[in-house]
Amino acid sequence: MKKWFLVLFGLLFISSCSTVEITKTNPNLPNVQITSAKGGIQSVTLTWIPITNQNVKGYVIYRSGSPTGKFEFLTQINNNLQSSYTDTGGILSTLENNATYYYRIAAFNDQGVGPFTQVSATTLPRPNPPEGLKVISGLPHSLILQWQPSSDKSVAGYMIYRAQSNLGPFKAIKRLEGRENTTYTDIGLQDGVTYYYEVSSINYKGVESPPSAYVSGTTQNKPIPPLSLKAVPTGAGTITVYWFPSPTKDVAYYEVYYGNSPSSMAYAGKVKSSVLEYTIKNLEPGKIYLFMVKAIDASGIESPDSEIVQGKTFPIPEAPKGIKAEQLPNGAVKIEWASSGNDIAYYELFRRYYLFITNEIAKVQGTSYIDDKVKPDTTYYYWVKAVDKWGQVSPDSQTVSIKTRSQ
């Protein structure tokens, strides 16, 4: 593989030089009359009047970076009728931009090289940067760049650079093709952030201009989050979150989040901007939850998180305590127990006998009940559950038993 590479390189080198340098001189050959030497983009084109004398076989050209410097062999043209040559620097190098080069050209034949004619030309400078660069700011997630088309017809496109500081570093983000293509929308940007831009022109040879003066633009700001959150238990397994509205004018809706820790907040739901509360249901009783709300504007931009507040669901009532039963002189059984708290709506009283027959015999708002539907010489078992005003039911109380008297 290496051998083939060396062979290919040698062929390319020989092709670029046409042939080896002729060192003999022949003063009898005519001078070459150069008609123009024109600098281009990293190139110089020499034009001359071809010598039709059959005694002339072609031309040799030398190049130097100064009028008195060393002229190095550039090429040999084996065609006396050829009338131009474009110097692009060769395979392994290019001519510099806005640089003056000096050329000597002479005719040659088998007896040697004739008198040299000298000429110079300056390559074109780098293209100018585009003018009129501006940024349209205040857009959601994006900024729009605009500039004037380059008046240089050699310009084939533009390179756009971006930084988050006016000191840089500016990094290339997009190349636009076409001299008239002078608008670019930079998308996927962070909200409320200032970005800095430079734009350069690129000609069809890939030569890039210096960058333009930088401009800056700021994306649309995030809305302000809602204020003064509070979380209040409002029912069985239910907490309602309340807040004051965001000061931002174009808020479209609010999103509510909840969880057990700040790092595990889950989406609960959303409400339109005119609604300033949200109720979350089916929560575990007696548990602390964290809540947070975001404001979302009409462009879909989210505010930062609001403050996180906590709320605790109502616990289930405690099981009634101190249950006892006694038979009254009239044969009825009186069951009593201690109160389970102020939020109790009523108590459910249960009775069992013959081991299997169980009934809810009463819903009682107080803490005692007289069961007058008992049979003599029968063992009864009683227990109570407390039900709070939100419908939450306590565990069973302890079970008390009593055997009624025989008649």
ChimeraX attribute file (.defattr): number of C-alpha atoms within 10 A of each C-alpha:
attribute: neighborCount
match mode: 1-to-1
recipient: residues
	/A:1	5
	/A:2	7
	/A:3	8
	/A:4	9
	/A:5	10
	/A:6	11
	/A:7	11
	/A:8	11
	/A:9	12
	/A:10	12
	/A:11	11
	/A:12	13
	/A:13	15
	/A:14	12
	/A:15	11
	/A:16	15
	/A:17	15
	/A:18	15
	/A:19	14
	/A:20	11
	/A:21	16
	/A:22	15
	/A:23	7
	/A:24	12
	/A:25	15
	/A:26	15
	/A:27	13
	/A:28	11
	/A:29	19
	/A:30	16
	/A:31	15
	/A:32	20
	/A:33	16
	/A:34	18
	/A:35	13
	/A:36	15
	/A:37	20
	/A:38	16
	/A:39	23
	/A:40	19
	/A:41	22
	/A:42	21
	/A:43	21
	/A:44	25
	/A:45	16
	/A:46	21
	/A:47	17
	/A:48	16
	/A:49	15
	/A:50	19
	/A:51	21
	/A:52	12
	/A:53	11
	/A:54	10
	/A:55	14
	/A:56	21
	/A:57	17
	/A:58	21
	/A:59	24
	/A:60	22
	/A:61	23
	/A:62	19
	/A:63	22
	/A:64	18
	/A:65	15
	/A:66	13
	/A:67	16
	/A:68	8
	/A:69	10
	/A:70	11
	/A:71	16
	/A:72	14
	/A:73	17
	/A:74	21
	/A:75	23
	/A:76	22
	/A:77	20
	/A:78	17
	/A:79	13
	/A:80	20
	/A:81	17
	/A:82	16
	/A:83	16
	/A:84	16
	/A:85	15
	/A:86	14
	/A:87	18
	/A:88	16
	/A:89	15
	/A:90	13
	/A:91	9
	/A:92	6
	/A:93	8
	/A:94	12
	/A:95	18
	/A:96	18
	/A:97	18
	/A:98	16
	/A:99	15
	/A:100	18
	/A:101	20
	/A:102	20
	/A:103	24
	/A:104	22
	/A:105	26
	/A:106	21
	/A:107	28
	/A:108	27
	/A:109	20
	/A:110	12
	/A:111	14
	/A:112	15
	/A:113	24
	/A:114	23
	/A:115	18
	/A:116	19
	/A:117	15
	/A:118	17
	/A:119	17
	/A:120	20
	/A:121	20
	/A:122	20
	/A:123	20
	/A:124	18
	/A:125	16
	/A:126	18
	/A:127	22
	/A:128	19
	/A:129	20
	/A:130	24
	/A:131	17
	/A:132	11
	/A:133	20
	/A:134	18
	/A:135	20
	/A:136	15
	/A:137	17
	/A:138	17
	/A:139	18
	/A:140	21
	/A:141	20
	/A:142	19
	/A:143	23
	/A:144	17
	/A:145	21
	/A:146	17
	/A:147	17
	/A:148	15
	/A:149	20
	/A:150	22
	/A:151	13
	/A:152	13
	/A:153	11
	/A:154	16
	/A:155	24
	/A:156	20
	/A:157	22
	/A:158	26
	/A:159	18
	/A:160	21
	/A:161	21
	/A:162	22
	/A:163	19
	/A:164	15
	/A:165	13
	/A:166	16
	/A:167	9
	/A:168	13
	/A:169	12
	/A:170	17
	/A:171	13
	/A:172	14
	/A:173	12
	/A:174	14
	/A:175	16
	/A:176	17
	/A:177	14
	/A:178	15
	/A:179	20
	/A:180	16
	/A:181	16
	/A:182	18
	/A:183	16
	/A:184	16
	/A:185	12
	/A:186	15
	/A:187	12
	/A:188	10
	/A:189	17
	/A:190	17
	/A:191	20
	/A:192	17
	/A:193	15
	/A:194	18
	/A:195	20
	/A:196	20
	/A:197	27
	/A:198	25
	/A:199	27
	/A:200	21
	/A:201	30
	/A:202	28
	/A:203	21
	/A:204	13
	/A:205	11
	/A:206	12
	/A:207	18
	/A:208	19
	/A:209	20
	/A:210	16
	/A:211	17
	/A:212	19
	/A:213	14
	/A:214	18
	/A:215	16
	/A:216	21
	/A:217	21
	/A:218	22
	/A:219	21
	/A:220	21
	/A:221	17
	/A:222	20
	/A:223	23
	/A:224	21
	/A:225	24
	/A:226	24
	/A:227	16
	/A:228	13
	/A:229	20
	/A:230	18
	/A:231	23
	/A:232	16
	/A:233	16
	/A:234	16
	/A:235	18
	/A:236	22
	/A:237	21
	/A:238	19
	/A:239	23
	/A:240	17
	/A:241	23
	/A:242	19
	/A:243	18
	/A:244	14
	/A:245	20
	/A:246	21
	/A:247	13
	/A:248	16
	/A:249	11
	/A:250	14
	/A:251	24
	/A:252	17
	/A:253	19
	/A:254	26
	/A:255	18
	/A:256	22
	/A:257	19
	/A:258	22
	/A:259	17
	/A:260	14
	/A:261	13
	/A:262	12
	/A:263	7
	/A:264	11
	/A:265	16
	/A:266	14
	/A:267	13
	/A:268	17
	/A:269	14
	/A:270	18
	/A:271	14
	/A:272	13
	/A:273	17
	/A:274	11
	/A:275	14
	/A:276	17
	/A:277	17
	/A:278	20
	/A:279	17
	/A:280	17
	/A:281	15
	/A:282	10
	/A:283	16
	/A:284	16
	/A:285	17
	/A:286	15
	/A:287	13
	/A:288	15
	/A:289	19
	/A:290	18
	/A:291	26
	/A:292	27
	/A:293	29
	/A:294	23
	/A:295	30
	/A:296	26
	/A:297	20
	/A:298	13
	/A:299	13
	/A:300	14
	/A:301	19
	/A:302	21
	/A:303	22
	/A:304	15
	/A:305	14
	/A:306	20
	/A:307	15
	/A:308	17
	/A:309	16
	/A:310	18
	/A:311	18
	/A:312	19
	/A:313	22
	/A:314	23
	/A:315	16
	/A:316	20
	/A:317	21
	/A:318	19
	/A:319	20
	/A:320	22
	/A:321	17
	/A:322	12
	/A:323	18
	/A:324	18
	/A:325	23
	/A:326	16
	/A:327	17
	/A:328	13
	/A:329	8
	/A:330	7
	/A:331	18
	/A:332	17
	/A:333	20
	/A:334	15
	/A:335	20
	/A:336	18
	/A:337	18
	/A:338	14
	/A:339	17
	/A:340	20
	/A:341	12
	/A:342	8
	/A:343	12
	/A:344	21
	/A:345	17
	/A:346	20
	/A:347	23
	/A:348	18
	/A:349	21
	/A:350	18
	/A:351	19
	/A:352	18
	/A:353	15
	/A:354	10
	/A:355	9
	/A:356	7
	/A:357	8
	/A:358	14
	/A:359	12
	/A:360	13
	/A:361	15
	/A:362	16
	/A:363	17
	/A:364	15
	/A:365	14
	/A:366	14
	/A:367	16
	/A:368	18
	/A:369	18
	/A:370	15
	/A:371	17
	/A:372	13
	/A:373	9
	/A:374	15
	/A:375	15
	/A:376	12
	/A:377	12
	/A:378	13
	/A:379	16
	/A:380	20
	/A:381	17
	/A:382	23
	/A:383	25
	/A:384	29
	/A:385	23
	/A:386	30
	/A:387	24
	/A:388	23
	/A:389	14
	/A:390	16
	/A:391	15
	/A:392	19
	/A:393	21
	/A:394	21
	/A:395	15
	/A:396	17
	/A:397	19
	/A:398	15
	/A:399	15
	/A:400	16
	/A:401	16
	/A:402	16
	/A:403	17
	/A:404	19
	/A:405	13
	/A:406	9
	/A:407	7
